[in-house]
Amino acid sequence: MIKRLARCVREYKWAAILSPLTMIGEVSMEVTIPLIMADLYDYGIVLQDMKMVVTKSILLVICAIASLSFGCASAVFASKAGTGFAKNLRHDMYHHIQSYSFSNIDKFSTPSIVTRLTSDVARLQMAFQMTIRMFVRTPMMLILSLIMAMRISVRLSMVYCVVIPILATLLIILGPQVFKIFDRVFKTYDKLNRVVQENVHGVRVVKAFVREEKETEKFTDVSASIYKDFTKAEKILALNNPIMQGCVYVCMIAISWFGAHMVMASGNNPELGLSTGQLSSMFTYTTQILTTLMGLSMVFVMLIMSRAPMRRCYEILTEEPDLLSPENAVQEVPDGSITFENVGFSYSKNAKRPALTDVNLHIPAGATVGILGSTGSSKSTLVQLIPRLYDVTDGTLKVGGIDVREYDLNVLRDNVAMVLQKNELFSGTIRENLRWGNEHATDEEIIHACTLACADEFVRSFPDGYDTHIEQGGTNVSGGQKQRLCIARALLKKPKILILDDSTSAVDTRTDSLIRKAFREEIPGTTKLIIAQRISSVQEADIILIMDDGRIVASGNHDELMKTSTIYQEVYYSQQKGVEQ
């Protein structure tokens, strides 16, 4: 897992290397300063040697400046490496998500993906920055300080041998307990994002049904759950600091007691004794050693907190897309003919029953096909198999006489334009949204596509015309306007197959008729599949399919179905009765 995430450092690897290297310089200077201080006191101040005082003072200033310089450089390099790592990690995750199929997206859920790309990456950035500095600083400072302390007095250094195992045991005990809590917290963050996303996206519905209080209550419950878990984790981690401080004070007292006796004994036996300057240095090294251990505990806590985000980001990066282009993929779609041969489909292996069963159908290129059926009859599922948004579970689906699984995915989808049941527009101008269909489309091509979709008239009525800004999700245009813009966007692709998944439900019957007329006259060579609820929308189609419970139960043109299909007759007469009334 760490190896995979480490690839995201890439061009920032030199900053990641230089940060610990400069940290080594800072630590070296910090452990040297107490020795110089001891010599300054013992051989300069005590012996009143001004030359020694000046020499050691200059050395102190040089070491302090060097330590500061190395420390600043290490912080700059760590910051650059950390932000670069986060940038690359977000890029890799987002780029990999683009290759996901619908089923991959469903596995994680949208709120969870958003959390992983934002909060989780931010935590990993902080952990990475701290790690490349502290993972060098803490062990090196600990080892060098111990060596220097033992160089002064091995007997006095034995105090550390008692304290360090106690602190290590503390970290080993607390770690697993805290990790379980943080793992649960980050899952709750996904739920929090979902609540916020649903509320903001559906704010009009919330206000229309006066559900603000209920939505606030939902948010408060989730937020309280996060607070409860974080508080529990922090209570456990809170034990860390007082125990650390206690160890520091115990060491200080022990060194003061035994050190004072050794200073006093130095008069009788200098070899067994300790000078005042050396005792002062021992205090400094004690502070460095125990402060380093406290820093190590902070790194440990940070790694515990980042372990769950690390695993969550790793899951995104290693999730294998369900749908991939084959080797030596077909790079051209010959025509818009579509053939279903004994096609079956299930959304999951554990599904109680398939969404589609035994579908056999041939649609010649350029034909117009209407698809009718009750809610849940798998109309949308049928057409989503054509651009390979999902793969068939059984049988074979061919486009242009070639199995869709043999095509390059981009080539296939470039030749199949689909206006989904849920229309999506993105923040930007109308012109920018339309160019999703063809980024190189000229203004003339854009206007022509909008004319076919009956969108040009209302677009020109806006003060800024095609430069009118569209809010996220197209909330500042009506449902019918949004549908027509989405149809125009699909037409700009100049596809061999055009799929309209109930995409004219929000427009009036006159506009619907004008759009269908334009299709017949302007794009006769394009195969058109129209899912609709109104028979008037598909009445003139070459083939009309009636679907029920994942099967095609009837097919034919309008006249044929009026004679042979009871379902079609019932729908037709019920809608005609509604029109007469």
N, C-alpha and C positions, 0 to 999 in steps of 0.2 A: 504493500500500500504506500509506504513512504517513498519507495523507489519510483513508483508511478507519478506521485505528486511532485517529486524532486525534478522531474523533467520540465516542469513549468518554470524553473529558474532560467533556463536557456541563456539569453544574451546578458543576463545579470549575474552570471556565475562568478565573474571577476569581482564584482562588488561583494558577493557572498563569501568569497575567499579572502578578500582584503580586510573585511570587517573583523574576523577573528584574528588575523595576523597583526593588525594594528592594536587589537585588544591585548595581545601578548606583550607588545611594547608598553602599554599602559600598566599592566600588572607588574612587569619587571621593574618599572620605575617606582611603583607603589611599595613593593617589598624592599627596595633598596633604601628608600628614604628613612625608615626607622634605624637602620644600621648607621647611616650618616649622622642621624640625630644622636645616637649613643656615643659615637666617637666625638662629636661636637661637645657633648656635655662632659664626658670622661677625660678627654685629652686636651680640650680647649678651655672650657669654662672652669673646671675644677683645677687644672694646672695653670690657668691664667696665661695660656699661650694664644696671643692674638692672631698670630700667623695661621695657626690651626683653625681658629674661629672663622677667619675670613675665608680660608680655603674650603672648609666644610660648608659654610654659608653659601658660597658660590655654587658648590656642587648641589646643595639643596634646591636652589633657585633653578638650576639647569634641569634637574630631575623633575621638579614640579611643572615646569613649562613643557618638558617632553611628555610627561604623563597627561597633561591637559590636551596637548596636540594630538597624541595618539587616541585619547578618549573621544575627542571631537570627530576625528577622522573615522573612527570605528562606528560612531553613531550615524554619521552621514552615509557611510557605505551600507550599514544595516538598513537604514531607512530606504535607500535606493533599491537594495535587493528585495526588501519586504514588499514595497509597493509594486515593483516589477513582477515579483512572483504572483501577487494577487491579480495583477492585470492579465498575465498569461493564463492563470488558472481560470479566471472568468471567461476569457476568450476560448480556451479549450473546452470548457463545459458547455458554453453557449453554442459553439460550433458543432460539438457532438450531439447536442439536443436537436439541431436542425436535421440530423439524419434519422431521428426517431420516427417510428410509425405511430399511428394513433394509439395502438395497444401499449407501446412503451410509455407514451405520455400518461395514459390512464393508470399505469402501474405506480407512478410517482405522485400524480396529482399536480395541478398547476400551482397551488399555494406552496407546496413542498419544494418545487423546483425554484420558485422565487426566493424562498428562504435560503436555500442552498447557494444560490448565486449572489446573495447579498450578505446576510448575517453570518453564515457559516464561513464564507471566504474572508470576511473582515476579521473573524476570530483566528483563522489560520494565518492571516497576515501578521497579526500581533504576536502569535506564538512563534512564527518563523523569525521575525525580527529579534525577539528576545532570545531565541534558541541560538542563533549564530553568534550572538555576543556572549550570553551567559554560560553556554555550554563549554566555552573556552575559558571564560573568566573564572567561573566558580572552581573547577577542578585545579586549574593552574594556580589560582590564588591560594587555594587550600594547601596544595602540595608545597609551593614555594614558601608560604608562611610557616608551615610546619618544619620545613628544612631549616629556615632561618631561626625559628624558635629553638629547635633542637641544637642548632649550632651554638646558640647562646647557653642553653642549659637543657641537657637531656632529661635530668631528674624533674625539672619544673614542667617540662613538656608532657609528662605522663598524665597531667590533668586532662588533656584533650582526649586521651585514649578512653577515658570514662564517659565523656560527654558525647562524642561523635556517635558511638553505637546507639545511645538513647535516642538521638535525633533521627538516625536512619530507621530505627524500629517504628518511630512515630509516623514517618512518611509511608512506610510499607503498610501499616494498619489503616491509615486514613484514606489512602488512594482508592482502593476498590469501592469503598462505601460511597465516596463522592462521585465517582464515575457513573454509577448506576443512576444517581439522581440527575446529573447533567444530561445523560442520554435521554431520560424521560422529559426533561425541560425542553430540549430542542425539538422533540416530537410535538410538544404542546405549542411551540412557536409556529409550527405548520398550521395547527388548528387556529391560532390567533390570526395568522395571515388570511386564512380562508374566511373567517368571520368578517374581517375588515374588507376583503375583496368583494364578498357577496353584498355587504352593506353599501359600499361606495358604488358598485356597479348597478345595484338595484335600488338606488336611493329614491327614484321616482315611485317605485312600487311601495317602498317603505313608507313614504310620506302619504301616498294615496290611501293606504290602509291604516294610517296612524299607528305604525308599529315601532316608532322611535324608542319608546320605553323598553319594549321587548328586546330590540336589537342591542340597546345599551346594557341590558341585563345579561345577554349572551356574552358580550365583550367583557363585562366585569367578571363573570364567572371564569372565563379562560385566563384573564389577566391575574385573577386571584390565585388560580392554580399555579401559574408561573411564579408568583410571589411566594407561595407556600413552599414550593420545591427549592427555590433559590435560598430562601431563609433557612431551610433545613440543611442545605449544603454548606451555607456560610457558617452555621452554628458548629458544624464539624470542623471546618477549616479554621474557625476562630480559635480552636484549641492549639493550633500551630504556633501562633505568635506568643502567647504567654509562656508556653513551654520553652520556646526559643529564648525569650528574654530571661526566663529563670535560669537556663543553662549559662547564659552570658554572665549573669550576676554571680552564680556559683563559681564559675571560672575566675572571675575577677577577685572574689573573696579568697579563693584558694591560692591564687598566684600572689595576692597581696600578703597573705599570711606566711606562706612558705618562702616567698621572695624576700620579705623583710628579714626573716631569720637568716637567709643565705647572705644578704647584704651585711648583716651584723657579724656573721661568721667569717666574712672575707678578710677581716683584720687578722684573725688567727691563722687561717689557711686560705690564701687567695685562689688556690686551684679549685677548692670546693665551694668558694663563695661566689658572689655576684656583685657587680658594680651597680651604682645607682642608675647610670645611663642604660645599662643592659636591662635592668628591671623595667625602666620606662619603655624600652623597645618591646619587652615581653607583653606589656599592657597593649601596645599598638598591634602586635601580632595576634594577640587574643581577640581584640576587636575585629581585626581583618578576618580571622578564621571563622568566628561565629557569625559575623555579618555575611560572609560568603555562604555559610550554611543556610542562613535565612534567605539569601538570594536563590540558593539551590531549591529551597522549599517553594519559593514563588514560581520558579521555572516548573517545578513539579506540578503545582496547582494549575499553571497555565496549560501544561501538556494534558492534564486530566480534562480540563475544560475543552481543549481543542481535539481530543480524541474522537468524540462523537461527530463534530463537524468534518474531521478528516475522513471518517468512514463514510459519511453522507456524500461528500464531494467525490470520493473514490467510486461510490456506487454509480454516480452520474457518468463518470469518465469510462467506466468499464461495462456499462450496460450495452449489450450487443443489440443493434437495431434489428428488428424482425424482418425488415424488407431491405434488401441490398441488390445492386445491379450485378448480374452474373459476369464471369469472365467472357471476353469476346462478345459483349452484348450487341444486339442489333441497334444500329444507329439511325434507322429511318423507318417511319411508319408508312407503309405503301398507300393505304386508304383508310376510310372511316368505317369499314365493315366490322361488325361485332358478332361473335359466335360464342354462345354458352353451351358447353357439352357436359351434361350430367353434373352440373355445378352444385356443390353443397358448401355451406359456410357456417362456422360457429365462432363466437367471439372468444371463447376460452375452451380449454380441453375438458374442463369440469362442467360445462354447460349441460343442463338437463335435457335440452332439445336444441337442434340446430336452428340458426336464424333463417337459412335458406336450404331448401331440399329439392334435389332432382330438377334443376332448372335447365331446360333445353330451349334454345332460341337462336335464330339467325336474323341479323339486321343488316340489310345491304347498305353500302355506302351512300350517303345523301338522303336516306330515308328519315322521316319524322315519326318518332315513336312516342305515344302518350302512355303514361303509367298511372293507373288508378288503384285504389285499395284503401281499406280502413286503416286507422292508426295502429301501428304495430305490425303491419303486414310485411315489413322488410323492404319497402320500396327504396328507401335511401341506402340500405345495405347493398341492394342489387347494383345500384349505379356507382357506389364507392369502390366496388371491385374493379371497375373498368380502368381508372387511372392508377390502380394498385395502391390505394390508400390502405386496403387490407388485402391479404392473399387468400385465394380460394382454399378451402379445406379439402374438398373433393372435386374431382373432375378437372376440366380445362376451360379457360377463358381466353379467347383469341381476339386480337384487334388487327385488322389488315391481314388476317389469315395466319398470324404468328402468335404463339402463346405469350401473354403479357409478361411472364416471368423471364422471357428471353430478351426483353428490351432493356436498354439503359433507362433507368428510372426517370432521369431528367428529360430524355427524348420522348418517352411515353407521355409524361405529364405536360410537356410543352405542346403536345398535339391533342390533348384532351383538356378543354376548358370546362370548369365546373363552378356553377354558382350554387353555393351550399344553402341549405334550408335556413341556417342562421347566417345572415349577411354580416360581413365584417368590413368596416372601413378603418383606416389608420389615421392618426393625427398628421396633418399636412394639408396641402391644397388639394382641390378636386383634380387638378392636372397631375399632381404627384401620385394620387391614388389610382388614377386611370392608367398611368404608365407602369403600374405593376404588371399589367397585361403585356406591355411591350415598352421597355424603357427607352427605345429609340423612336417611338411613334411621333410623327409630325403632328402639328396642330390640326392639319386637315384630316388626318386619320382619326384623331381624337374626336373631332366634331362629327365625322361621319359615323363613328361607333355610337356616339351619344344620340345621334339622330335616329339610328336604327332602334335604339333602346328607349326612344321617346324621352330622353333626358336633356337634350340640347335646349329645349324651350325653357324649362325651369332653371337650368344652370345660368342661362343668359339673363334671367330675371334678377339674379343676385347682383348687388352693386359691383362686386369684384369678379363676376363671371367665373371662369375656370380657375382663377386664382383665389377663389373663396376658401377660407380655412375650414377644414373639417376637424371637429373635436374627436378625441379618442373614442372609437366605437361608433362614430357617426351620429352622436347624440343631438347635434344641431340641425339634422335634416329629418324629414318624416320617413316612416317605414317604406312607403312606396318610392320615394326619391332614392333612398338607400338601395332598394332592390334594382332600380333602373341603372344606377351608377355601377353596381356590381355586374349587371348584365353587359354594360358597355365595356367594362374592364375585361370581361371574358372575351368579348368579340375582338378586342384589340390583339389577342393572341393569334387570330386567324386560324382557329383549330380545325382539325379534321373531324373532331367529335365535340359537340356542345351539350352539356348536361345542365338542365335547369331543375333543381330540386325544390319544387314548390316555391319558385322564385318570383312569381307574379301574384302571390296571394294578397299582397297589400295594395295592388293597383286596381283601378276600376276596370270593368269589363271592356269598355271602349279602348282604353290604353292597352289592355291585354291583347285585344284583337289587332290593334295597329302593330304591336311588337311581333306577333305571329305572322302578320302579312309581310312585314319587312324581312323576316327570316326567310319566307318562301321566295321572295323576289331577289334578295340581295346575297344570300348564302345558300343557294340550292345544292351545292356539292358537299355541304357540311352535314354530317349525321347529327340529328337533334333528338335528344331524349328529354321529355318534359313530364315531370311528376307534378300532378295537380289534384286539387280537390273538386274543381269545377269541370264538368264535362265539356262545357263550351270552350275550355282552354285546349282540349285535345281532340275535339270532335272531328276536325279536318285532318288528323294525323293519318299517315299511311297504315300504321299498325297501332292498335290500342291494346295494352296488356292489363288484365285484371288480376291483382295479386291478393292472396288471402293466406294467412298463416305460413308465410315463407315460400309459397308456391305460386306459380302462374296457373290460375284456374281457367282462364279464357283469354283468347287473343283474336284479333281481326280488326277490320275497320268498323266505323260507326254503324253502318247498315247491317253488317254481319252480326255484330254483337246485339243489336236490337232484336234480332231473330233468335239468337242462340244462348244469350247469357241472361239469366234471371237477375243476377247481381247488378249488371249494367242497366237493365231495364228499371230496376227499383231506384237506383241512384238517379237515372235520367228523369223519371217521372216525378220523383220527390223534388228535384231541383226545378223542373218546369212548373210544378205546382207553386213553389216559392216565388218564381218569377211572376206567375199570373196573379198571385195575391198582392 
